[in-house]
Amino acid sequence: MKALVWHGTNDVRVEQVPDPRILNPRDAIVKVTTTAICGSDLHLLDGFIPTMKAGDILGHEFMGEVVEVGTGNHKLKIGDRVVVPFTIACGGCFFCERQLWSACDNSNPNARMVEELYGYAGSGLFGYSHMMGGYAGGQAQYVRVPYADVGPMKVPDHLGDEQVLFLTDIFPTGYMAAENCNIQPGDIVAVWGCGPVGQMAIASALMLGAEQVIAIDCVPARLRMAARLGRVETIDFEEEDVFDRLKQLTAGRGPDACIEAVGLEAHGSTLDAYYDRAKTAAYLATDRPTALRQAIHACRKGGTVSIPGVYGGFLDKMPFGAAFGKGLTFKMGQTHVMKYLRPLLDRIDRGEIDPSFVITHRLPIDQAAEAYKTFRDNKDECIKVVLKPH
């Protein structure tokens, strides 16, 4: 089969690889009908995520048709059309029973790698390094889905692939980020990063009752897309001082909640941003937390900082005194996708949102390697790439 394969920093290729096969009775094999490139995939392209190996198949946003089912899987049958969460969960451990799906104790066979860095390991992830399980990803024609009697959800035929594809990651991720803000009537929410997750966080904050959302980015196409979502004010951080502008827009109080949807490769034009770039280039730091610093600094007293942006290691020069002094609440983490699948599918089905609004590029999988760089480098006003493997 064809698959998008990682070979090193800035080196991904579409190659012929062996077809997947059933390894466990609870497995299923899915023929991928639609897949996508996620912003967090760019951290792999740029070499920021350790424990990648040459030959790893990338991709964690995918859906398709079940073509084979293990003997112990009684949930799925051949021919089922499913979306597959990017997190892998066993369904029976302490954390899964509490719907903390991304903290599953049993789905990461390489948990020891993560425990050495973080103390405890989370769930396995598709196509996202060996410390996250070493599972082959879904930017491929076929994929093995472990614990397929837990994660995949059947989707109705009257909804197209593009309407439901983002239930696998970015829609639940943006929604959980907004839900973590505990939005109250009249709240103003600021969102750093208007990539796909940021767009979903903006849309979700509005659905959950935010009075206004303030979208922060420097890419004109992203800011235009955000502005079309409704009660959205935009800030270009290369043109305006973010902190001062946020104070102006909130009568001096600051946003009630701040969503940091950028993560470890933040860009910026402030002194600390240049500091971050220099330290990561010299391998003296693991992450560039410029946007997170701004969110902490700008959030109002007693407010919430919600972090769906991916971080990998140890963060430098964090204004934790400001967080303590203002009594901020922090909410973050990998998305508990299974918790949100049915409620968000219902919102799509009722016509409350069509997540496909973020798609700007539709390409065959043969062009995936070029699409990664187009997405990363903001070429051709690229915001979200969808790939067709067949």
Buried (B, 14 or more C-beta within 10 A) or exposed (E): BBBBBBBEEEEBEBBEBEEBEBEEEBBBBBBBBBBBBBBBBBBBBBEBBEBBEEEBBBBBBBBBBBEBBBEEBEBBEEEBBBBBBBBBBBBEBEBBEEEBBBBBBBBBEBBEBBEEEEEEBBBBBBBBBBBBBBBBBBBBBBBBBBBBBBBBBBBEEEBEBBBBBBBBBBBBBBBBBBBBBBBEEEBBBBBBBBBBBBBBBBBBBBBBEBBBBBBBBBBEBBBEBBBEBEEBBBBBBEEBEBEEBBBEBBEEEBBBBBBBBBBBBBBBEBEBBEBBBEBBEEEEBBBBBBBBBBBBBBBBEEBBBBBBBBBBBEBBEEBEEBBEEBEBBBBBEBBBBBBBBEEBBEBBBEEEBBBBBBBBBBBEBEBBBBBBBBBBEBEEBBBBBBBBBE
